Amino acid sequence: MDDAKQELKTTFQHTGWIVPELLENLDAASDFYFDEISQVDMTHWSQNRVVLVGDACQAVSLVAG
């Protein structure tokens, strides 16, 4: 977890608003959760009798929807 916290600090250290305060409190967080979110870009949403519908084909990301 320490690597993930350090990566967040390095990536967002120059971000404004309340981000510096959040990063300062990151080490004290007992409920820290860090995960990767990715998106698969498919050229087709169907093949034969299999079709992706709803969030499987339209969601921009996991956090958008």
C-alpha positions as CSV (number, residue, x, y, z in Angstrom):
1,M,0.0,0.0,0.0
2,D,2.9,2.4,0.7
3,D,3.8,2.3,-3.0
4,A,0.3,3.2,-4.1
5,K,0.2,6.1,-1.6
6,Q,3.5,7.4,-2.8
7,E,2.4,7.2,-6.4
8,L,-0.7,9.2,-5.6
9,K,1.4,11.8,-3.8
10,T,3.9,12.1,-6.7
11,T,1.2,12.2,-9.3
12,F,-1.1,14.8,-7.6
13,Q,1.3,16.8,-5.5
14,H,0.9,20.0,-7.7
15,T,-2.8,19.8,-7.9
16,G,-4.7,22.6,-6.3
17,W,-7.9,22.9,-4.3
18,I,-8.0,20.6,-1.3
19,V,-5.8,17.9,-2.8
20,P,-2.6,18.8,-0.8
21,E,-4.6,18.4,2.4
22,L,-6.0,15.1,1.3
23,L,-2.5,13.8,0.4
24,E,-1.1,14.9,3.8
25,N,-3.8,12.8,5.5
26,L,-3.2,9.8,3.3
27,D,-0.8,8.0,5.6
28,A,-3.2,8.1,8.5
29,A,-6.0,6.6,6.5
30,S,-7.0,3.2,7.9
31,D,-9.5,2.4,5.1
32,F,-7.3,3.2,2.1
33,Y,-8.3,1.4,-1.1
34,F,-6.4,1.6,-4.4
35,D,-7.2,-0.2,-7.6
36,E,-6.8,0.2,-11.4
37,I,-9.6,1.0,-13.6
38,S,-9.4,0.3,-17.3
39,Q,-11.6,0.3,-20.4
40,V,-11.7,-2.1,-23.3
41,D,-12.3,-0.4,-26.6
42,M,-14.0,-2.9,-28.9
43,T,-14.5,-2.4,-32.7
44,H,-17.7,-4.4,-32.6
45,W,-20.3,-4.9,-29.8
46,S,-21.7,-8.1,-31.3
47,Q,-20.5,-11.3,-32.8
48,N,-22.9,-13.9,-34.1
49,R,-25.5,-14.3,-31.3
50,V,-23.6,-12.6,-28.6
51,V,-24.3,-8.9,-28.0
52,L,-23.0,-6.5,-25.4
53,V,-25.8,-4.1,-24.1
54,G,-26.2,-1.5,-21.4
55,D,-23.2,-0.7,-19.3
56,A,-21.3,-3.5,-21.1
57,C,-21.1,-1.4,-24.2
58,Q,-22.0,2.2,-23.2
59,A,-20.4,3.0,-19.9
60,V,-17.5,5.5,-20.2
61,S,-15.9,4.0,-17.1
62,L,-16.7,2.2,-13.9
63,V,-16.7,5.5,-12.0
64,A,-19.0,7.2,-14.5
65,G,-21.9,5.1,-14.1
